[in-house]
Amino acid sequence: MAETPAPLPPLNEDWERALCVVAHPDDMEFGAAAAVARWTGQGKTVVYCMVTSGEAGIDGLDPEACRAVREEEQVRSAEVVGVDVVDFLHQPDGVLEYGVALRAVIAESVRRHRPEIVITGNFRDTWGGRNLNQADHIAVGRAVVDAVRDAGNRWVFADQLTDGLEPWGGVREVWAFGSPDSTHAVDTTATFDAGVDSLKAHAAYIDGLGWENWDPREFLEGMARTTGSRLGVTFAAPFEVFPMGWGE
């Protein structure tokens, strides 16, 4: 008999500013956008940062043309869930490498936006089964955790500290959505439809995948219902929480 998954406690929502750093346009929409809609509805400020523009994501479209399409779709998708600022770091799609260079561009974004919470995607090797994670997701998530710590150290990437930019050590936690090792969840029942609509805004990308008869709502309901049952609600989004304080 399969073991019943343990209940998940709710995330701490005692914060005002969050920065979401993910590899590609559409990454937030595959599971976390409904949570963002909840938070912007509470009056919180949420900023999106796309490390790449997803320019290698549509096989039948030249990368430069694809970049423009996917950036436009991401901006419209973000608006659906109340996000007004979307930054694109223009790193190369599909070939991101974890390392100092990636940490640096993310640390600069953290210093500029000064969030209390930083959100990224699952960076474990799998999604909890046999489906392997994608290399860009793993590289970005690992870099996010380190870049958050880098951002607070005046002597790391000190060349960034010009024109009023200062170190920022105020990030309390990093949250990785969709992790198979999720430790917390957030109720998205009231904002689930907004999350679905934000994914639908990536129409060109979804069409380019060639997934015949694929239903965004049905796809998102799978994880949302399973997670909701662990939180005691209809729909929820799962997150693995990484405290950034010493000794936590």
HUUR-V790710 format. One record per helix or strand of 3 or more residues. SS is the DSSP state (2 for helix, 1 for strand). FROM is the first residue (numbers start at 1). LEN is the number of residues. If there is no record, write none. Layout:
# HUUR-V790710
SS_FROM_LEN + SS_FROM_LEN
This chain:
# HUUR-V790710
1_17_6 + 2_33_9 + 1_45_6 + 2_63_18 + 1_86_3 + 2_100_14 + 1_117_5 + 2_135_17 + 2_158_3 + 1_173_5 + 1_184_4 + 2_189_12 + 2_203_7 + 2_216_16 + 1_236_8
